[in-house]
Amino acid sequence: MESLVQLGWLIPLYCAAGALFSLPWALGFLEARKPAAYGGLFFTGAGFVHAILLLQQVLASGASSTFQFSWLNAGPLSIEGSVLVNPLSAGMLALVTGVSFLVQLYSLGYMHDEPGLARYYGLINFFTMAMLGLVLSDNLLWMYGFWELMGLASYLLIGFWWSKPEAAAAAKKAFLTTRVGDFLLLVGIVMLLVTAGTLDVTALGEWAETARLAAPFATLLVLLLFAGPVGKSAQFPLHVWLPDAMEGPTPVSALIHAATMVAAGVFLVVRLEPVFALSPTAMTVVAWTGAITALGAALIATVQNDIKKVLAYSTVSQLGYMFMALGAGHPEAAVFHLFTHAFFKAMLFLGSGSVIHGVHTQDIREMGGLAGKMPITAVTYAIGVLALAGLFPLAGFWSKDAVLHGLLESEQYGIYAIGVFTAALTAFYMARQYFLTFLGQPSAKSQKAHESPWTMALPLVVLAVPSLAAGWLGNEWFIREELNIEVLTASTLAVAAGFATAVLIYIFKWFPKPVTEALAPVRTVLENRFYLDDLYNQLFGRGMQGIGVVVAWFDRNIVDGLVNFVSVITLAGGEGLKYLETGRTQFYLLVVCISVIALGLMMGLR
């Protein structure tokens, strides 16, 4: 069994093999589509089995393994390729492969009529491979390489239906927005290499314990490193790409929101936690960034009518909780919430896909009464709603409670208050979504709805189990934290207030008209997402167009003008000089004589 830990570096290669296996079908060399799907499912399943056995071995013995080899040698610069298997990476390997396997099983039903099925499965396996490579990397440059591969994979998957303008635009938006953070992250990595002399993550942790850096420099370094997670994990102000990414297939959304892409930013900060601790100022920025993101995204989610966008803003908000914990110096709480959130958010996204598959719309106002038509989806979705809201004793309660407890312990009272209020908002918008989707009077589209096939229903049932129990088990095994009565009371009251408000408005239809009118301007602001997208379009969209107009004018009139001027002078000179080339000896002698006389006169005048 020890060899399973030592061979942990093989796990990403299973998914790489799945991606390569799909190529003959994706490139059109073979016509059938299903073999590529079954192949991808097989290879990911093999990786999941390896990851589970590896996790059991690591937890039972505390074993860890490092695999190193010489990768880059250039003069004095030497960078080792390094793979680390420890409890954190082992848990992430099991989580990523498990969620990816369930997503691919679900996709057999959801994407069964898709002509590009082979390409889809190839990209899903490529995406999973990139995340697994990042999780195992113990070298910051390697992590950055897999980080960028994930960016490429997300671009291709979000824009999977590339002929649809909205999907193509969303893919470009995701790619360009995350590039902003990624560029700053790269600058931070270079600064860290110059400062610490190594990119080995374990060695960086040891270096950070004794490093003495000037406070402004340490803050700048940490904020540059934090910029990458801000982009990848969709934190303010680079969060705008994630809701639009819902244009991709719903199973892709589940994978992005639960186990890959957005989880990568949290994972990177956790791995570099000793380096981040070099700057208390930067840690405060991390915590407040999470708080602003959590609150802002939760507010926007309360007015969304697209079933997937409600969940998308929910993910942005929950990631904010994780960064609150990281900034407050409690990475264990952030990782705990990352794991529990992965289970119920994957289930919720797959549940939304089941609903869309049944009613052929994403607008929750066009649904209603689906509980009787889709009982499995309705029950599992309800579990996800309660877990996400943080109702005791479901998974989300324990991890969210751990985050809030950490904030209280760190005396981050303002951020703690935001966290509690955001919990109330979460309960409200998730209850609103559930009531409009599954309860009430069925719409015309809901009348024809039916339960999804077993390939789609089974992953929902499987994910419901950890959504119910993962929080309690995780608290018993890893966090081992006693319930704080103050936090328990505050979070429970907040959740109860959120649910009660949703019941009054959407079940009993009670909402006073004066209140509705007073909140109308607020609703308009929220529906327009605080106008951040409009601001970015004006600043960067039209702003870049304006710069393009100026550059085009400069190119046409200055650059081209100089080139044209040189050519005109050359042409004119040639035209004038050609008359001196007559071919007559007498004329040449005359020119020589005149030249000699002219030179003589010039010398004489001196």
Secondary structure, DSSP 4 states (H G I P E B T S, - for coil): -HHHHHTGGGHHHHHHHHHHHTHHHHTTSS--SHHHHHHHHHHHHHHHHHHHHHHHHHHHH---EEEEEEEEEETTEEEEEEEEE-HHHHHHHHHHHHHHHHHHHHHHHHTTT-TTHHHHHHHHHHHHHHHHHHHHB-BHHHHHHHHHHHHHHHHHHHTSSTTSHHHHHHHHHHHHHHHHHHHHHHHHHHHHHHHHS--BHHHHHHHHHH----HHHHHHHHHHHHHHHHHHTT-TTSTTHHHHGGGS-HHHHHHHHHTSHHHHHHHHHHHTHHHHTT-HHHHHHHHHHHHHHHHHHHHHHTT--BHHHHHHHHHHHHHHHHHHHHHTT-HHHHHHHHHHHHHHHHHHHHHHHHHHHHHS--BGGG---HHHH-HHHHHHHHHHHHHHHT-TTSHHHHHHHHHHHHHHHTT-HHHHHHHHHHHHHHHHHHHHHHHHHHSSS--TTGGG--PPPHHHHHHHHHHHHHHHHHHHHHIIIII--PPPHHHHHHHHHHHHHHHHHHHHHHTS----HHHHHHHHHHHHHHHTGGGHHHHHIIIIIIHHHHHHHHHHHHIIIIIHHHHHHHHHHHHHHHHHHGGG----HHHHHHHHHHHHHHHHHHHHH-
